[in-house]
Amino acid sequence: MTDLISSDSPYSEQQRATLAAVLGLMIPADDTYEVPGADDPEIFTAIVKQSLSEQTYIATELDRISEQATQETGSPFAELSPVQQMALAEQIGLGSPFFRLLSVIAVQCYYMDDRVLTSLEFEARPP
């Protein structure tokens, strides 16, 4: 997952791994409806591009989440189980400004993906 974005990404490898894990919690893949999660490579790339205006803030928060996970569990956030990740996210505060911002960006990018639109029986085209 961490090699989704090339080395010229605005985020470090650890930040990309943390971001992918957070996005996977926010919008997980669903095999029943055959839709990808927000951590899907194409959607992830769109989210990173969309987040550039808030890059410094997002990078700082991703570092903070990873540091907190390491302090509390001995492992970076991306290496925790989904249950541990969710518990830590809830502890940080799912209603925090960071999670609200990331949710807005993730939802915007997610619902622009052709696979998601098709699963919702919308024509996959620009609005």
Secondary structure, DSSP 4 states (H G I P E B T S, - for coil): -TTSS-TTSSS-HHHHHHHHHHHHHHS--BTTTTB--TTSHHHHHHHHHHGGGGHHHHHHHHHHHHHHHHHHHSS-GGGS-HHHHHHHHHHH-TTSHHHHHHHHHHHHHHTTSHHHHHHTT---S--
